[in-house]
């Protein structure tokens, strides 16, 4: 990940947190729904890792949202 994009990764992570909490699930529960490790969810939410398109699409299915909503960054 390029340092210049770190703030965008963090904003993406905050959106994942928002939708996870809206769904009222823990990181562990979301990880199980997405078939990934809980530590990967944590890293995504903190903006420490990138996310594949496959995982983005799967998140959208779980959250029942459109992909653009994960990228609608608020100030």
The first five atom37 places (N, CA, C, CB, O) and aatype in JSON, in Angstrom:
{
  "aatype": [20, 20, 20, 20, 20, 20, 20, 20, 20, 20, 20, 20, 20, 20, 20, 20, 20, 20, 20, 20, 20, 20, 20, 20, 20, 20, 20, 20, 20, 20, 20, 20, 20, 20, 20, 20, 20, 20, 20, 20, 20, 20, 20, 20, 20, 20, 20, 20, 20, 20, 20, 20, 20, 20, 20, 20, 20, 20, 20, 20, 20, 20, 20, 20, 20, 20, 20, 20, 20, 20, 20, 20, 20, 20, 20],
  "atom_mask": [
    [1, 1, 1, 1, 1],
    [1, 1, 1, 1, 1],
    [1, 1, 1, 1, 1],
    [1, 1, 1, 1, 1],
    [1, 1, 1, 1, 1],
    [1, 1, 1, 1, 1],
    [1, 1, 1, 1, 1],
    [1, 1, 1, 1, 1],
    [1, 1, 1, 1, 1],
    [1, 1, 1, 1, 1],
    [1, 1, 1, 1, 1],
    [1, 1, 1, 1, 1],
    [1, 1, 1, 1, 1],
    [1, 1, 1, 1, 1],
    [1, 1, 1, 1, 1],
    [1, 1, 1, 1, 1],
    [1, 1, 1, 1, 1],
    [1, 1, 1, 1, 1],
    [1, 1, 1, 1, 1],
    [1, 1, 1, 1, 1],
    [1, 1, 1, 1, 1],
    [1, 1, 1, 1, 1],
    [1, 1, 1, 1, 1],
    [1, 1, 1, 1, 1],
    [1, 1, 1, 1, 1],
    [1, 1, 1, 1, 1],
    [1, 1, 1, 1, 1],
    [1, 1, 1, 1, 1],
    [1, 1, 1, 1, 1],
    [1, 1, 1, 1, 1],
    [1, 1, 1, 1, 1],
    [1, 1, 1, 1, 1],
    [1, 1, 1, 1, 1],
    [1, 1, 1, 1, 1],
    [1, 1, 1, 1, 1],
    [1, 1, 1, 1, 1],
    [1, 1, 1, 1, 1],
    [1, 1, 1, 1, 1],
    [1, 1, 1, 1, 1],
    [1, 1, 1, 1, 1],
    [1, 1, 1, 1, 1],
    [1, 1, 1, 1, 1],
    [1, 1, 1, 1, 1],
    [1, 1, 1, 1, 1],
    [1, 1, 1, 1, 1],
    [1, 1, 1, 1, 1],
    [1, 1, 1, 1, 1],
    [1, 1, 1, 1, 1],
    [1, 1, 1, 1, 1],
    [1, 1, 1, 1, 1],
    [1, 1, 1, 1, 1],
    [1, 1, 1, 1, 1],
    [1, 1, 1, 1, 1],
    [1, 1, 1, 1, 1],
    [1, 1, 1, 1, 1],
    [1, 1, 1, 1, 1],
    [1, 1, 1, 1, 1],
    [1, 1, 1, 1, 1],
    [1, 1, 1, 1, 1],
    [1, 1, 1, 1, 1],
    [1, 1, 1, 1, 1],
    [1, 1, 1, 1, 1],
    [1, 1, 1, 1, 1],
    [1, 1, 1, 1, 1],
    [1, 1, 1, 1, 1],
    [1, 1, 1, 1, 1],
    [1, 1, 1, 1, 1],
    [1, 1, 1, 1, 1],
    [1, 1, 1, 1, 1],
    [1, 1, 1, 1, 1],
    [1, 1, 1, 1, 1],
    [1, 1, 1, 1, 1],
    [1, 1, 1, 1, 1],
    [1, 1, 1, 1, 1],
    [1, 1, 1, 1, 1]
  ],
  "atom_positions": [
    [[0.85, -1.17, 0.0], [0.0, 0.0, 0.0], [0.9, 1.24, 0.0], [-0.97, -0.01, 1.23], [1.88, 1.33, 0.75]],
    [[0.55, 2.18, -0.86], [1.32, 3.43, -0.91], [0.89, 4.33, 0.24], [1.12, 4.14, -2.27], [-0.3, 4.44, 0.56]],
    [[1.87, 4.98, 0.86], [1.59, 5.86, 1.99], [0.62, 6.97, 1.63], [2.88, 6.46, 2.51], [-0.17, 7.4, 2.47]],
    [[0.67, 7.42, 0.4], [-0.19, 8.53, -0.02], [-1.68, 8.16, 0.0], [0.2, 9.0, -1.41], [-2.54, 9.04, -0.01]],
    [[-1.98, 6.87, 0.01], [-3.37, 6.41, 0.02], [-3.84, 5.94, 1.39], [-3.54, 5.31, -0.98], [-4.99, 5.52, 1.54]],
    [[-2.97, 6.0, 2.37], [-3.29, 5.5, 3.72], [-4.59, 6.1, 4.27], [-2.14, 5.81, 4.68], [-5.4, 5.38, 4.84]],
    [[-4.79, 7.39, 4.1], [-6.01, 8.04, 4.61], [-7.26, 7.48, 3.94], [-5.93, 9.56, 4.38], [-8.31, 7.37, 4.58]],
    [[-7.16, 7.12, 2.67], [-8.32, 6.54, 1.97], [-8.61, 5.13, 2.47], [-8.07, 6.52, 0.45], [-9.77, 4.74, 2.61]],
    [[-7.56, 4.37, 2.73], [-7.75, 3.03, 3.3], [-8.42, 3.13, 4.67], [-6.39, 2.29, 3.41], [-9.28, 2.32, 5.01]],
    [[-8.02, 4.13, 5.44], [-8.62, 4.32, 6.76], [-10.09, 4.7, 6.65], [-7.86, 5.4, 7.54], [-10.91, 4.23, 7.44]],
    [[-10.43, 5.55, 5.69], [-11.84, 5.93, 5.49], [-12.66, 4.73, 5.04], [-11.95, 7.07, 4.45], [-13.8, 4.55, 5.47]],
    [[-12.08, 3.91, 4.17], [-12.75, 2.68, 3.75], [-13.0, 1.8, 4.97], [-11.92, 1.92, 2.69], [-14.09, 1.25, 5.15]],
    [[-11.98, 1.66, 5.81], [-12.09, 0.85, 7.03], [-13.18, 1.36, 7.96], [-10.77, 0.83, 7.76], [-13.91, 0.57, 8.55]],
    [[-13.3, 2.67, 8.08], [-14.36, 3.24, 8.92], [-15.74, 2.91, 8.36], [-14.19, 4.76, 9.04], [-16.68, 2.69, 9.12]],
    [[-15.85, 2.87, 7.04], [-17.13, 2.48, 6.44], [-17.44, 1.01, 6.74], [-17.11, 2.72, 4.92], [-18.59, 0.66, 6.98]],
    [[-16.43, 0.17, 6.71], [-16.64, -1.25, 7.05], [-17.11, -1.36, 8.5], [-15.33, -2.07, 6.83], [-18.03, -2.12, 8.8]],
    [[-16.49, -0.6, 9.39], [-16.92, -0.59, 10.8], [-18.39, -0.15, 10.89], [-16.01, 0.35, 11.64], [-19.19, -0.78, 11.58]],
    [[-18.72, 0.93, 10.19], [-20.09, 1.47, 10.23], [-21.11, 0.41, 9.79], [-20.19, 2.72, 9.31], [-22.1, 0.18, 10.48]],
    [[-20.86, -0.23, 8.66], [-21.81, -1.22, 8.15], [-21.82, -2.48, 9.0], [-21.49, -1.57, 6.71], [-22.87, -3.12, 9.15]],
    [[-20.67, -2.85, 9.57], [-20.63, -4.01, 10.46], [-21.48, -3.74, 11.7], [-19.18, -4.36, 10.87], [-22.26, -4.59, 12.12]],
    [[-21.32, -2.56, 12.27], [-22.09, -2.21, 13.47], [-23.58, -2.05, 13.15], [-21.55, -0.92, 14.1], [-24.44, -2.37, 13.97]],
    [[-23.88, -1.55, 11.95], [-25.29, -1.45, 11.52], [-25.93, -2.83, 11.46], [-25.39, -0.76, 10.15], [-27.11, -3.0, 11.75]],
    [[-25.13, -3.81, 11.08], [-25.59, -5.2, 11.0], [-25.61, -5.85, 12.38], [-24.69, -6.01, 10.05], [-26.18, -6.93, 12.57]],
    [[-24.99, -5.18, 13.35], [-24.92, -5.65, 14.74], [-24.2, -7.0, 14.86], [-26.32, -5.76, 15.31], [-24.68, -7.94, 15.5]],
    [[-23.03, -7.05, 14.22], [-22.2, -8.26, 14.32], [-20.81, -7.86, 14.8], [-22.13, -9.01, 12.96], [-20.36, -6.73, 14.61]],
    [[-20.15, -8.81, 15.41], [-18.78, -8.61, 15.86], [-17.83, -8.81, 14.69], [-18.43, -9.58, 17.03], [-18.22, -9.27, 13.62]],
    [[-16.56, -8.46, 14.91], [-15.56, -8.73, 13.89], [-15.5, -10.23, 13.59], [-14.17, -8.22, 14.33], [-15.37, -10.64, 12.44]],
    [[-15.6, -11.03, 14.63], [-15.54, -12.49, 14.45], [-16.71, -12.98, 13.62], [-15.53, -13.2, 15.81], [-16.53, -13.81, 12.72]],
    [[-17.9, -12.49, 13.91], [-19.08, -12.91, 13.15], [-18.97, -12.48, 11.68], [-20.36, -12.32, 13.77], [-19.31, -13.24, 10.78]],
    [[-18.5, -11.25, 11.46], [-18.33, -10.79, 10.08], [-17.29, -11.63, 9.36], [-17.94, -9.3, 10.05], [-17.46, -11.99, 8.2]],
    [[-16.2, -11.93, 10.05], [-15.15, -12.75, 9.45], [-15.71, -14.1, 9.01], [-14.0, -12.96, 10.45], [-15.38, -14.6, 7.94]],
    [[-16.56, -14.69, 9.84], [-17.17, -15.97, 9.49], [-18.08, -15.83, 8.27], [-17.97, -16.54, 10.68], [-18.08, -16.69, 7.39]],
    [[-18.85, -14.74, 8.2], [-19.73, -14.52, 7.06], [-18.94, -14.32, 5.77], [-20.62, -13.3, 7.31], [-19.39, -14.69, 4.69]],
    [[-17.75, -13.72, 5.89], [-16.92, -13.44, 4.72], [-15.89, -14.52, 4.44], [-16.21, -12.12, 4.9], [-15.19, -14.47, 3.44]],
    [[-15.81, -15.5, 5.34], [-14.86, -16.61, 5.22], [-13.41, -16.11, 5.2], [-15.17, -17.42, 3.96], [-12.61, -16.53, 4.36]],
    [[-13.1, -15.2, 6.15], [-11.74, -14.72, 6.32], [-11.43, -14.69, 7.82], [-11.56, -13.3, 5.68], [-12.32, -14.89, 8.65]],
    [[-10.17, -14.46, 8.17], [-9.78, -14.4, 9.58], [-10.24, -13.1, 10.23], [-8.25, -14.53, 9.71], [-10.35, -12.07, 9.57]],
    [[-10.51, -13.16, 11.53], [-10.91, -11.96, 12.26], [-9.81, -10.91, 12.21], [-11.23, -12.31, 13.71], [-10.1, -9.72, 12.15]],
    [[-8.55, -11.35, 12.23], [-7.44, -10.4, 12.18], [-7.42, -9.63, 10.86], [-6.11, -11.14, 12.38], [-6.98, -8.48, 10.81]],
    [[-7.91, -10.25, 9.79], [-8.0, -9.57, 8.5], [-9.07, -8.48, 8.55], [-8.31, -10.58, 7.36], [-8.87, -7.39, 8.01]],
    [[-10.19, -8.76, 9.2], [-11.24, -7.74, 9.39], [-10.66, -6.57, 10.18], [-12.49, -8.34, 10.13], [-10.87, -5.41, 9.82]],
    [[-9.95, -6.86, 11.23], [-9.34, -5.81, 12.04], [-8.4, -4.96, 11.21], [-8.59, -6.42, 13.23], [-8.44, -3.73, 11.29]],
    [[-7.55, -5.59, 10.41], [-6.6, -4.86, 9.57], [-7.32, -3.99, 8.53], [-5.65, -5.85, 8.87], [-6.88, -2.88, 8.24]],
    [[-8.42, -4.49, 7.99], [-9.21, -3.71, 7.03], [-9.81, -2.49, 7.72], [-10.34, -4.58, 6.4], [-9.72, -1.38, 7.22]],
    [[-10.4, -2.72, 8.88], [-11.05, -1.63, 9.61], [-10.06, -0.56, 10.04], [-11.78, -2.18, 10.83], [-10.41, 0.62, 10.15]],
    [[-8.83, -0.94, 10.29], [-7.78, 0.01, 10.68], [-7.11, 0.68, 9.48], [-6.73, -0.69, 11.53], [-6.31, 1.6, 9.64]],
    [[-7.45, 0.2, 8.28], [-6.85, 0.76, 7.08], [-5.43, 0.3, 6.85], [-6.89, 2.25, 7.14], [-4.64, 1.01, 6.23]],
    [[-5.09, -0.88, 7.35], [-3.73, -1.39, 7.23], [-3.5, -2.31, 6.04], [-3.37, -2.11, 8.47], [-2.36, -2.63, 5.71]],
    [[-4.58, -2.74, 5.39], [-4.45, -3.64, 4.23], [-5.45, -3.25, 3.15], [-4.67, -5.11, 4.66], [-6.47, -2.62, 3.41]],
    [[-5.12, -3.64, 1.94], [-6.05, -3.46, 0.83], [-7.04, -4.61, 0.78], [-5.29, -3.35, -0.5], [-6.88, -5.61, 1.48]],
    [[-8.06, -4.46, -0.04], [-9.12, -5.46, -0.12], [-9.35, -5.82, -1.58], [-10.44, -4.94, 0.53], [-9.38, -4.94, -2.44]],
    [[-9.49, -7.11, -1.86], [-9.75, -7.55, -3.23], [-11.17, -7.18, -3.64], [-9.52, -9.07, -3.37], [-12.05, -6.99, -2.8]],
    [[-11.39, -7.1, -4.94], [-12.73, -6.83, -5.45], [-13.69, -7.95, -5.03], [-12.72, -6.69, -6.98], [-14.85, -7.68, -4.72]],
    [[-13.22, -9.19, -5.03], [-14.07, -10.3, -4.61], [-14.59, -10.08, -3.18], [-13.3, -11.64, -4.69], [-15.77, -10.3, -2.9]],
    [[-13.7, -9.64, -2.3], [-14.09, -9.41, -0.91], [-15.03, -8.21, -0.81], [-12.85, -9.19, -0.03], [-15.97, -8.23, -0.01]],
    [[-14.79, -7.18, -1.6], [-15.69, -6.03, -1.61], [-17.1, -6.46, -2.01], [-15.17, -4.93, -2.57], [-18.08, -6.08, -1.37]],
    [[-17.19, -7.26, -3.06], [-18.51, -7.72, -3.53], [-19.19, -8.59, -2.47], [-18.36, -8.51, -4.84], [-20.4, -8.5, -2.26]],
    [[-18.4, -9.43, -1.8], [-18.96, -10.28, -0.75], [-19.44, -9.44, 0.43], [-17.92, -11.32, -0.27], [-20.5, -9.72, 1.0]],
    [[-18.66, -8.41, 0.8], [-19.08, -7.5, 1.87], [-20.42, -6.85, 1.52], [-18.0, -6.42, 2.13], [-21.31, -6.75, 2.35]],
    [[-20.53, -6.43, 0.28], [-21.76, -5.77, -0.15], [-22.96, -6.71, -0.07], [-21.61, -5.26, -1.58], [-24.06, -6.28, 0.29]],
    [[-22.76, -7.97, -0.38], [-23.84, -8.95, -0.23], [-24.24, -9.07, 1.23], [-23.41, -10.32, -0.77], [-25.43, -9.08, 1.55]],
    [[-23.26, -9.17, 2.11], [-23.52, -9.32, 3.54], [-24.19, -8.07, 4.1], [-22.22, -9.61, 4.3], [-25.15, -8.16, 4.87]],
    [[-23.67, -6.9, 3.73], [-24.21, -5.64, 4.24], [-25.49, -5.2, 3.52], [-23.17, -4.55, 4.13], [-26.18, -4.28, 3.96]],
    [[-25.78, -5.86, 2.39], [-26.94, -5.5, 1.55], [-26.85, -4.04, 1.08], [-28.25, -5.73, 2.32], [-27.79, -3.26, 1.22]],
    [[-25.68, -3.73, 0.52], [-25.43, -2.39, -0.01], [-24.79, -2.5, -1.39], [-24.53, -1.56, 0.95], [-24.42, -3.59, -1.82]],
    [[-24.68, -1.38, -2.07], [-23.98, -1.32, -3.35], [-22.51, -0.99, -3.09], [-24.63, -0.27, -4.31], [-22.2, -0.31, -2.11]],
    [[-21.61, -1.47, -3.95], [-20.18, -1.21, -3.73], [-19.85, 0.27, -3.54], [-19.39, -1.74, -4.9], [-18.98, 0.6, -2.73]],
    [[-20.52, 1.15, -4.25], [-20.19, 2.58, -4.13], [-20.4, 3.09, -2.71], [-21.04, 3.39, -5.1], [-19.77, 4.07, -2.31]],
    [[-21.28, 2.44, -1.96], [-21.54, 2.88, -0.59], [-20.33, 2.65, 0.32], [-22.75, 2.15, -0.04], [-20.14, 3.39, 1.28]],
    [[-19.53, 1.64, 0.03], [-18.32, 1.41, 0.81], [-17.28, 2.49, 0.53], [-17.74, 0.03, 0.5], [-16.37, 2.71, 1.33]],
    [[-17.42, 3.17, -0.61], [-16.46, 4.2, -1.01], [-17.03, 5.61, -0.86], [-16.03, 3.96, -2.45], [-16.43, 6.58, -1.34]],
    [[-18.16, 5.73, -0.22], [-18.75, 7.04, 0.04], [-18.14, 7.57, 1.33], [-20.33, 6.96, 0.13], [-18.68, 7.38, 2.42]],
    [[-17.01, 8.25, 1.2], [-16.26, 8.7, 2.36], [-16.83, 9.99, 2.91], [-14.78, 8.88, 2.0], [-17.05, 10.96, 2.18]],
    [[-17.07, 9.99, 4.2], [-17.57, 11.17, 4.89], [-16.41, 11.93, 5.52], [-18.62, 10.78, 5.96], [-15.36, 11.36, 5.79]],
    [[-16.61, 13.2, 5.74], [-15.56, 14.02, 6.37], [-15.56, 13.86, 7.88], [-15.74, 15.48, 6.02], [-14.74, 14.47, 8.56]]
  ]
}
